Amino acid sequence: MRFHHSVATCLHHKTNRFFRVMNLLSGEEVKRKEVEILNHIVAVCEKHGLRYYLSYGTLLGAIRHKGFIPWDDDIDISMPRADYM
């Protein structure tokens, strides 16, 4: 699928801006921001009665490391299809 040039350019610029900002943050700062995002997602899901689950590396980190896996830098969340469709 081809994107319209302006859409692709917009996505490219937004992606580059995101990574430039992320490069300014330390690993710990990125993880703190991700926890803030996760807390917001949890609040929205609970407000609307949506089911969500930590999954993959995020679940493993929560159980095994009581936080993040040291080399993991993302948050993995799963939802039943009925809750996001």
Summary of the structure (lengths in Angstrom):
residues: 85
radius of gyration: 15.9
end to end distance: 22.9
largest distance: 45.0
contacts: 179
relative contact order: 0.12
helix: 64%
strand: 5%
